[in-house]
């Protein structure tokens, strides 16, 4: 097990939260888009996160006992983006007869994206990112303190 696992885990969290913030910002930017490149209204997106598939406890214990750490693959306990998923059912009809995309009755299909919910998600993702930065800084401080003790 590496000395820098805490930094790697926090870094994986920062990467995942950055992707989540990008997707949330895209949802906010397209909250009233009536047409996308496919000709349909924008579809709200969400990020699926999963735990990284690092080594299990038994192999980690064997590595620690043998004194030969293995740096093959991601660290267990981190997080990764499993995928970005479209929500195809999130549309609403809005009465806007002046819109060029309106049907004969004057209704326009728009994405059913709540700006308030997206802003709350963005704040949550920002706080999670900040927590990962704090964890990384704390690990760095611990490593520095350990090196100062060894001087």
C-alpha positions in Angstrom: 0.0 0.0 0.0 1.4 3.3 -1.1 2.0 6.3 1.2 0.2 8.5 -1.2 -3.1 6.6 -1.3 -4.9 9.4 0.6 -3.8 11.9 -2.1 -4.8 9.5 -4.9 -8.3 8.9 -3.4 -8.9 12.6 -2.8 -7.7 13.3 -6.4 -10.1 10.8 -7.8 -12.9 12.5 -5.9 -11.8 15.9 -7.3 -11.9 14.5 -10.9 -15.3 13.0 -10.4 -16.8 16.2 -8.8 -15.3 18.3 -11.6 -17.1 16.2 -14.2 -20.3 16.4 -12.1 -20.0 20.2 -11.9 -19.5 20.4 -15.7 -22.6 18.3 -16.4 -24.7 20.4 -13.9 -23.5 23.6 -15.6 -24.5 22.2 -19.0 -27.9 21.3 -17.6 -28.3 24.9 -16.3 -27.1 26.4 -19.6 -29.6 24.3 -21.6 -32.6 24.6 -19.2 -34.7 26.3 -21.8 -33.2 24.9 -25.0 -36.1 23.8 -27.2 -33.9 22.0 -29.8 -30.6 20.2 -29.7 -28.5 18.7 -32.5 -30.9 15.8 -32.6 -33.8 18.1 -33.3 -35.4 17.2 -29.9 -35.4 19.2 -26.7 -32.2 19.0 -24.6 -32.2 16.0 -22.3 -31.1 16.5 -18.7 -27.9 14.6 -17.9 -26.6 13.1 -14.7 -23.3 11.5 -13.7 -23.1 7.9 -12.5 -20.2 7.4 -10.0 -18.7 4.1 -8.9 -16.0 3.0 -6.5 -12.7 2.3 -8.2 -11.9 -1.4 -8.4 -8.6 -1.5 -6.7 -7.1 -4.4 -4.8 -9.1 -6.2 -2.1 -8.1 -6.5 1.5 -6.4 -9.9 1.2 -4.1 -8.8 -1.6 -3.3 -5.5 0.2 -2.4 -7.5 3.4 -0.1 -9.8 1.4 1.6 -6.8 -0.2 2.1 -5.2 3.2 3.5 -8.4 4.8 5.8 -9.1 1.9 7.0 -5.5 1.7 6.5 -5.3 -2.1 3.8 -2.8 -2.8 2.0 -3.1 -6.1 1.0 0.0 -8.0 -1.1 -1.8 -10.5 -4.3 0.1 -11.2 -6.4 2.5 -9.2 -6.5 2.6 -5.5 -9.4 1.0 -3.7 -11.6 3.5 -2.0 -11.4 6.1 -4.8 -14.2 7.1 -7.1 -14.6 7.2 -10.9 -17.1 8.3 -13.4 -19.0 5.3 -14.6 -20.9 7.2 -17.2 -23.1 10.2 -18.1 -26.7 9.3 -18.5 -29.5 11.2 -20.4 -32.9 11.5 -18.8 -35.2 11.1 -21.8 -38.4 11.6 -19.9 -37.7 15.1 -18.7 -39.7 17.3 -21.0 -42.5 19.7 -20.4 -44.9 21.6 -22.6 -44.7 25.4 -22.2 -47.2 27.8 -23.8 -45.2 30.1 -26.1 -47.0 30.8 -29.4 -44.4 33.2 -30.6 -41.6 30.6 -30.4 -40.6 29.2 -33.8 -40.5 25.7 -32.3 -44.1 25.9 -31.1 -46.7 23.4 -32.4 -50.1 24.4 -33.8 -51.6 24.9 -30.3 -48.7 27.2 -29.3 -46.9 24.8 -27.0 -43.1 24.2 -27.1 -41.4 21.2 -25.7 -38.7 22.2 -23.2 -36.5 20.2 -20.9 -38.1 19.8 -17.4 -35.0 21.1 -15.6 -35.4 22.8 -12.3 -32.8 25.6 -12.0 -33.1 25.5 -8.2 -32.4 21.8 -8.0 -29.4 22.2 -10.4 -28.0 25.1 -8.3 -28.4 23.0 -5.1 -26.6 20.1 -6.9 -23.8 22.5 -8.0 -23.4 23.8 -4.4 -23.2 20.2 -3.1 -20.7 19.2 -5.8 -18.6 22.3 -5.0 -18.6 21.5 -1.3 -17.5 17.9 -2.1 -14.7 19.2 -4.3 -13.6 21.5 -1.4 -13.7 18.5 1.0 -11.4 16.6 -1.3 -9.0 19.6 -1.5 -9.0 19.7 2.3 -8.3 16.0 2.6 -5.5 16.3 0.1 -4.0 19.3 2.0 -4.3 17.4 5.3 -2.5 14.4 3.9 0.2 16.6 2.5 0.7 18.3 5.9 0.9 14.9 7.6 3.6 13.8 5.1 5.5 17.0 5.7 5.3 16.6 9.5 6.5 13.0 9.2 9.5 14.1 7.2 10.3 16.8 9.7 10.2 14.2 12.5 12.7 12.1 10.6 15.2 15.0 10.3 
